[in-house]
Amino acid sequence: MTARGWFLFSLMGVVWGIPYLMIKVAVEAPLSPSFVVFTRCALGAALLLPFAVRQGNLTGTVRRHWKPLLAFACIEIIGPWFTLTDAERHLSSSTAGLLIAGVPIVGVALARFFGDTERLGARRSAGLGLGLAGVGVLTVPHLTGGDARSLGEVLLTVVGYATAPLIAARWLKDVPTLQLTAPCLALAAVVYAPAAGATWPSSMPSASVLTALVALGAICTALAFVAFLELIKEVGPTRATVFTYVNPAVAVAAGALFLGEELTLGIGAAFTLILGGSVLATASGARRSGRPVTWSTRQTSRADGRVESP
């Protein structure tokens, strides 16, 4: 991986490791999930749209690619951000962050349906099994009461997070990053505006809650999305999600430091299994056919539409 790829990877490990803390602070204020998602998307869109417009032909880009853009917006933002935010009303930020670490594992499985010809092999299959075992260790103690629904919401979020990069890599690789991100965030803000208005807080949130919302919109959304899409272009969709190896450590540390969340033996075991499983599941393997190609507007993609790092 290039120096640029490592920089983007490291950046994503941090900026998408802290949203769980920010979301937890917001929903315990308490602010409604719809209001939190709306604020996050509206602020992110407001920061990115001017730059997307300056690139020129934003309307034309949206018209040409509206179907995959709509799919990406729904699968990456509109659905997952609500389910994750709603789940954190009942789950700790540490648990949510650890469950999201299963994204690379699901991504490996889903990539098969998007034309990935790479064989899984014994090592990657073992990784899938280990990762699923880690998810099991983490979820079994919560399968009672309201937690079962919350776990289901996080798992839906995982599927969305694993699917959206594959869509971006196959059908949106020629769309400039800002012109992909800004319209999707704007659409999500419009979708959640009515529900956010109906649940608007009756009083001004505290300074800590406002800080969490601003950080969630500016750092964890606007900055993170630009970095994420550039990372997909740099290393490909499946390995781009490997930064979620780092996210759980950041989420657990932030929850323990700022929210006093407990670090249990089960959390440690789940983290070890999910991390080890993800490393194995996304390891390089033998390829049946085709040469790797770089993501470039001057090059054509493979016939199966898969994009890989050099």
DALIN-V571412 format. One record per pair of residues at least 12 apart in sequence whose ideal C-beta (glycine too) atoms are under 8 Angstrom apart, sorted by sequence separation. I is the first residue (numbers start at 1). J is the second residue. D is the distance in Angstrom with one decimal. If there is no record, write none. Layout:
# DALIN-V571412
I | J | D
I | J | D
This chain:
# DALIN-V571412
84 | 96 | 6.5
108 | 120 | 7.3
139 | 151 | 5.2
168 | 180 | 7.0
228 | 240 | 7.2
231 | 243 | 7.3
290 | 302 | 5.4
295 | 307 | 5.2
23 | 36 | 6.5
290 | 304 | 7.4
293 | 307 | 7.1
252 | 267 | 6.7
293 | 308 | 6.6
294 | 309 | 7.5
84 | 100 | 7.7
108 | 124 | 6.6
290 | 306 | 7.9
292 | 308 | 4.4
294 | 310 | 5.1
292 | 309 | 7.0
293 | 310 | 8.0
292 | 310 | 5.9
108 | 127 | 7.9
109 | 128 | 6.9
252 | 271 | 7.1
108 | 128 | 6.7
105 | 127 | 7.1
249 | 271 | 7.4
105 | 128 | 5.6
248 | 271 | 5.7
105 | 131 | 4.0
248 | 274 | 7.0
104 | 131 | 8.0
105 | 132 | 7.1
248 | 275 | 7.3
102 | 131 | 5.8
102 | 132 | 7.9
245 | 275 | 5.8
102 | 134 | 7.7
101 | 134 | 8.0
102 | 135 | 5.4
245 | 278 | 5.7
244 | 278 | 7.3
245 | 279 | 7.0
41 | 77 | 6.8
98 | 134 | 7.9
99 | 135 | 6.5
185 | 221 | 6.9
242 | 278 | 6.9
185 | 222 | 7.9
99 | 138 | 6.4
41 | 81 | 7.6
98 | 138 | 5.6
99 | 139 | 7.4
185 | 225 | 7.4
242 | 282 | 5.4
40 | 81 | 6.9
181 | 222 | 7.9
95 | 138 | 6.5
239 | 282 | 6.0
37 | 81 | 4.8
181 | 225 | 4.5
238 | 282 | 6.4
37 | 82 | 5.4
181 | 226 | 6.3
95 | 142 | 7.2
34 | 82 | 7.0
37 | 85 | 5.8
178 | 226 | 6.9
181 | 229 | 6.4
33 | 82 | 5.6
36 | 85 | 5.1
110 | 159 | 7.9
177 | 226 | 5.6
180 | 229 | 6.1
91 | 142 | 7.0
33 | 85 | 4.0
99 | 151 | 7.4
106 | 158 | 5.6
110 | 162 | 5.5
114 | 166 | 4.6
177 | 229 | 4.4
33 | 86 | 4.3
106 | 159 | 6.0
110 | 163 | 5.8
177 | 230 | 5.8
100 | 154 | 7.0
99 | 154 | 4.6
103 | 158 | 5.5
107 | 162 | 4.0
111 | 166 | 6.3
115 | 170 | 7.6
33 | 89 | 7.3
90 | 146 | 4.9
91 | 147 | 6.7
99 | 155 | 7.0
102 | 158 | 5.2
106 | 162 | 3.9
107 | 163 | 8.0
110 | 166 | 6.3
114 | 170 | 6.0
177 | 233 | 7.7
90 | 147 | 5.6
100 | 157 | 6.8
27 | 85 | 6.4
96 | 154 | 5.8
100 | 158 | 6.1
103 | 161 | 4.7
104 | 162 | 7.6
107 | 165 | 7.0
26 | 85 | 7.8
30 | 89 | 7.8
90 | 149 | 7.7
91 | 150 | 4.9
99 | 158 | 6.6
103 | 162 | 4.9
107 | 166 | 7.2
236 | 295 | 7.7
90 | 150 | 4.3
91 | 151 | 7.3
173 | 233 | 7.1
23 | 84 | 7.0
27 | 88 | 5.5
28 | 89 | 8.0
89 | 150 | 7.4
100 | 161 | 6.9
168 | 229 | 6.6
234 | 295 | 7.3
23 | 85 | 5.3
27 | 89 | 5.0
87 | 149 | 8.0
88 | 150 | 7.8
233 | 295 | 4.4
87 | 150 | 4.0
91 | 154 | 7.0
169 | 232 | 5.8
232 | 295 | 8.0
24 | 88 | 5.3
86 | 150 | 7.5
87 | 151 | 7.4
168 | 232 | 5.8
23 | 88 | 5.0
87 | 153 | 4.0
86 | 153 | 5.8
87 | 154 | 4.9
165 | 232 | 5.5
169 | 236 | 6.6
170 | 237 | 8.0
20 | 88 | 6.9
24 | 92 | 7.4
169 | 237 | 3.8
24 | 93 | 4.2
84 | 153 | 6.9
168 | 237 | 6.7
23 | 93 | 7.1
83 | 153 | 3.9
84 | 154 | 6.3
87 | 157 | 7.5
236 | 306 | 7.7
237 | 307 | 6.7
239 | 309 | 6.7
83 | 154 | 7.1
166 | 237 | 5.0
236 | 307 | 5.3
21 | 93 | 5.2
165 | 237 | 3.9
166 | 238 | 7.8
236 | 308 | 4.5
20 | 93 | 3.8
23 | 96 | 7.8
83 | 156 | 5.0
84 | 157 | 4.5
165 | 238 | 7.7
236 | 309 | 5.1
20 | 94 | 7.5
83 | 157 | 5.0
233 | 307 | 7.9
235 | 309 | 4.2
165 | 240 | 5.8
232 | 307 | 7.9
234 | 309 | 6.7
20 | 96 | 5.0
80 | 156 | 7.1
81 | 157 | 7.9
165 | 241 | 6.1
20 | 97 | 4.5
79 | 156 | 7.1
80 | 157 | 4.1
83 | 160 | 8.0
79 | 157 | 7.9
162 | 241 | 6.7
17 | 97 | 6.8
20 | 100 | 7.9
80 | 160 | 3.8
161 | 241 | 7.1
79 | 160 | 5.5
80 | 161 | 6.0
76 | 160 | 6.1
75 | 160 | 4.8
76 | 161 | 6.9
75 | 163 | 5.3
76 | 164 | 3.5
75 | 164 | 4.7
72 | 164 | 5.4
75 | 167 | 6.7
72 | 167 | 5.2
71 | 167 | 5.5
72 | 168 | 5.9
68 | 167 | 5.8
68 | 168 | 7.9
72 | 172 | 6.5
68 | 171 | 3.8
69 | 172 | 7.0
67 | 171 | 8.0
68 | 172 | 5.3
65 | 171 | 7.2
69 | 175 | 7.7
65 | 172 | 6.2
77 | 184 | 5.8
81 | 188 | 7.3
72 | 180 | 7.2
76 | 184 | 7.3
77 | 185 | 6.8
78 | 187 | 7.5
65 | 175 | 5.7
73 | 183 | 7.7
78 | 188 | 4.9
82 | 192 | 7.6
69 | 180 | 6.9
73 | 184 | 3.8
77 | 188 | 4.6
72 | 184 | 6.0
78 | 191 | 5.7
61 | 175 | 6.0
69 | 183 | 6.2
73 | 187 | 5.1
78 | 192 | 7.8
61 | 176 | 7.4
69 | 184 | 6.3
73 | 188 | 6.1
62 | 179 | 7.6
70 | 187 | 7.6
61 | 179 | 4.8
55 | 176 | 5.7
58 | 179 | 5.5
62 | 183 | 5.4
116 | 238 | 7.2
173 | 295 | 5.9
55 | 178 | 6.1
174 | 297 | 5.9
52 | 176 | 7.6
55 | 179 | 6.1
58 | 182 | 7.8
58 | 183 | 7.3
141 | 266 | 6.4
52 | 178 | 4.1
111 | 237 | 7.5
169 | 295 | 8.0
51 | 178 | 5.2
52 | 179 | 4.9
111 | 238 | 5.3
138 | 266 | 6.8
173 | 301 | 6.8
52 | 181 | 7.6
137 | 266 | 6.0
138 | 267 | 7.2
48 | 178 | 5.7
52 | 182 | 4.0
107 | 237 | 7.3
108 | 238 | 6.4
51 | 182 | 7.6
52 | 183 | 7.3
107 | 238 | 5.3
170 | 301 | 7.9
137 | 269 | 5.3
138 | 270 | 3.8
48 | 181 | 5.7
49 | 182 | 4.6
137 | 270 | 4.5
48 | 182 | 4.1
104 | 238 | 7.3
107 | 241 | 5.1
171 | 305 | 7.7
173 | 307 | 5.9
134 | 269 | 7.5
135 | 270 | 7.4
170 | 305 | 4.2
134 | 270 | 4.7
137 | 273 | 6.3
138 | 274 | 7.7
169 | 305 | 7.8
170 | 306 | 7.3
44 | 181 | 7.7
45 | 182 | 5.8
48 | 185 | 6.7
49 | 186 | 6.4
104 | 241 | 4.8
134 | 271 | 7.4
169 | 306 | 7.4
170 | 307 | 7.4
103 | 241 | 4.9
104 | 242 | 5.4
134 | 272 | 7.3
169 | 307 | 4.5
134 | 273 | 3.0
135 | 274 | 6.7
45 | 185 | 4.0
104 | 244 | 6.0
133 | 273 | 5.2
134 | 274 | 3.6
44 | 185 | 4.5
45 | 186 | 4.2
103 | 244 | 4.9
104 | 245 | 7.5
134 | 275 | 7.9
131 | 273 | 6.8
134 | 276 | 8.0
42 | 185 | 7.9
45 | 188 | 8.0
101 | 244 | 5.1
130 | 273 | 5.3
131 | 274 | 5.3
134 | 277 | 6.1
41 | 185 | 4.8
45 | 189 | 5.5
100 | 244 | 6.1
101 | 245 | 6.9
130 | 274 | 7.8
133 | 277 | 7.3
41 | 186 | 7.6
131 | 276 | 8.0
132 | 277 | 7.3
101 | 247 | 6.3
130 | 276 | 5.4
131 | 277 | 2.9
41 | 188 | 4.1
42 | 189 | 4.1
100 | 247 | 6.3
101 | 248 | 4.5
130 | 277 | 3.3
131 | 278 | 5.7
41 | 189 | 4.1
100 | 248 | 7.5
129 | 277 | 7.1
127 | 276 | 7.4
128 | 277 | 6.6
97 | 247 | 5.8
98 | 248 | 4.6
127 | 277 | 4.6
130 | 280 | 6.6
131 | 281 | 6.1
37 | 188 | 7.1
38 | 189 | 5.8
41 | 192 | 6.7
42 | 193 | 7.9
97 | 248 | 5.0
100 | 251 | 7.9
126 | 277 | 7.9
127 | 278 | 6.8
127 | 279 | 6.8
97 | 250 | 7.3
98 | 251 | 7.1
127 | 280 | 2.8
128 | 281 | 5.1
38 | 192 | 3.9
94 | 248 | 7.9
97 | 251 | 2.5
98 | 252 | 7.0
126 | 280 | 5.8
127 | 281 | 3.3
37 | 192 | 5.1
38 | 193 | 5.9
96 | 251 | 7.1
97 | 252 | 6.4
127 | 282 | 7.4
124 | 280 | 6.2
127 | 283 | 7.2
38 | 195 | 7.4
39 | 196 | 7.3
94 | 251 | 5.8
123 | 280 | 5.4
124 | 281 | 5.2
34 | 192 | 5.2
38 | 196 | 3.6
93 | 251 | 5.8
94 | 252 | 4.5
97 | 255 | 7.5
124 | 282 | 7.7
37 | 196 | 7.8
124 | 283 | 6.2
35 | 195 | 7.7
123 | 283 | 6.0
34 | 195 | 3.6
35 | 196 | 4.5
93 | 254 | 6.9
94 | 255 | 4.1
124 | 285 | 6.0
34 | 196 | 5.1
93 | 255 | 4.3
94 | 256 | 7.2
123 | 285 | 7.3
32 | 195 | 7.4
92 | 255 | 6.0
32 | 196 | 7.4
34 | 198 | 7.8
35 | 199 | 5.3
121 | 285 | 5.0
34 | 199 | 5.7
35 | 200 | 6.7
120 | 285 | 7.0
121 | 286 | 7.0
35 | 201 | 7.1
93 | 259 | 6.5
119 | 285 | 5.6
32 | 199 | 3.7
92 | 259 | 7.7
94 | 261 | 5.0
118 | 285 | 5.4
119 | 286 | 5.7
31 | 199 | 7.9
93 | 261 | 6.6
118 | 286 | 7.5
119 | 287 | 7.7
92 | 261 | 4.8
94 | 263 | 7.7
98 | 267 | 6.7
105 | 274 | 7.9
118 | 287 | 5.4
119 | 288 | 6.6
31 | 201 | 6.1
43 | 213 | 7.6
47 | 217 | 7.6
101 | 271 | 7.7
117 | 287 | 6.5
118 | 288 | 7.5
43 | 214 | 7.0
47 | 218 | 6.3
117 | 288 | 4.8
29 | 201 | 7.5
95 | 267 | 7.6
98 | 270 | 5.6
102 | 274 | 6.2
105 | 277 | 6.1
117 | 289 | 6.0
40 | 213 | 7.3
43 | 216 | 7.9
44 | 217 | 5.2
94 | 267 | 6.3
98 | 271 | 6.0
101 | 274 | 4.6
105 | 278 | 5.9
108 | 281 | 4.9
117 | 290 | 6.5
31 | 205 | 6.8
39 | 213 | 5.1
43 | 217 | 2.9
44 | 218 | 7.4
48 | 222 | 5.4
101 | 275 | 7.0
104 | 278 | 4.6
108 | 282 | 6.2
42 | 217 | 7.3
43 | 218 | 6.2
47 | 222 | 4.3
107 | 282 | 7.8
29 | 205 | 5.6
40 | 216 | 4.9
41 | 217 | 7.7
98 | 274 | 6.4
102 | 278 | 7.6
105 | 281 | 5.0
29 | 206 | 7.3
36 | 213 | 7.2
39 | 216 | 7.5
40 | 217 | 4.8
44 | 221 | 3.6
48 | 225 | 7.8
101 | 278 | 6.4
104 | 281 | 6.2
31 | 209 | 7.1
39 | 217 | 6.2
43 | 221 | 7.0
44 | 222 | 4.3
48 | 226 | 7.4
104 | 282 | 5.0
43 | 222 | 7.3
29 | 209 | 4.7
36 | 216 | 7.5
40 | 220 | 7.6
41 | 221 | 7.1
40 | 221 | 5.3
44 | 225 | 6.9
25 | 208 | 6.5
26 | 209 | 6.0
25 | 209 | 6.1
26 | 212 | 5.4
25 | 212 | 4.2
26 | 213 | 6.0
115 | 302 | 7.9
117 | 304 | 6.6
116 | 304 | 7.8
23 | 212 | 8.0
115 | 304 | 3.2
117 | 306 | 7.5
22 | 212 | 4.3
26 | 216 | 7.2
115 | 305 | 5.3
116 | 306 | 5.8
21 | 212 | 7.7
22 | 213 | 7.5
114 | 305 | 7.0
115 | 306 | 5.3
114 | 306 | 7.0
22 | 215 | 5.6
23 | 216 | 6.9
22 | 216 | 4.3
111 | 306 | 7.9
18 | 215 | 7.5
19 | 216 | 6.1
22 | 220 | 6.3
18 | 219 | 7.7
19 | 220 | 4.2
18 | 220 | 6.4
15 | 219 | 5.7
16 | 220 | 6.6
15 | 220 | 5.7
15 | 223 | 6.2
16 | 224 | 5.5
15 | 224 | 4.4
12 | 224 | 6.7
15 | 227 | 7.0
16 | 228 | 7.5
12 | 227 | 5.6
11 | 227 | 5.1
12 | 228 | 5.9
8 | 227 | 5.3
12 | 231 | 6.1
8 | 230 | 5.7
9 | 231 | 6.4
8 | 231 | 4.2
5 | 231 | 6.9
8 | 234 | 6.2
9 | 235 | 7.7
16 | 243 | 7.1
16 | 244 | 7.5
5 | 234 | 4.4
17 | 246 | 6.3
4 | 234 | 6.2
5 | 235 | 5.2
13 | 243 | 4.7
17 | 247 | 4.2
21 | 251 | 7.0
12 | 243 | 4.1
16 | 247 | 5.6
17 | 248 | 7.6
20 | 251 | 4.6
24 | 255 | 7.4
2 | 234 | 6.7
13 | 245 | 7.6
14 | 246 | 7.4
17 | 249 | 7.2
18 | 250 | 6.2
1 | 234 | 7.6
9 | 242 | 7.5
13 | 246 | 3.2
17 | 250 | 2.6
18 | 251 | 7.5
21 | 254 | 4.2
1 | 235 | 5.9
9 | 243 | 5.2
12 | 246 | 8.0
13 | 247 | 6.3
17 | 251 | 5.3
20 | 254 | 7.3
21 | 255 | 6.2
25 | 259 | 7.8
20 | 255 | 7.1
24 | 259 | 6.3
10 | 246 | 7.9
14 | 250 | 6.0
18 | 254 | 5.7
13 | 250 | 6.7
17 | 254 | 7.1
21 | 258 | 6.0
21 | 259 | 6.8
5 | 309 | 7.2
1 | 309 | 6.6
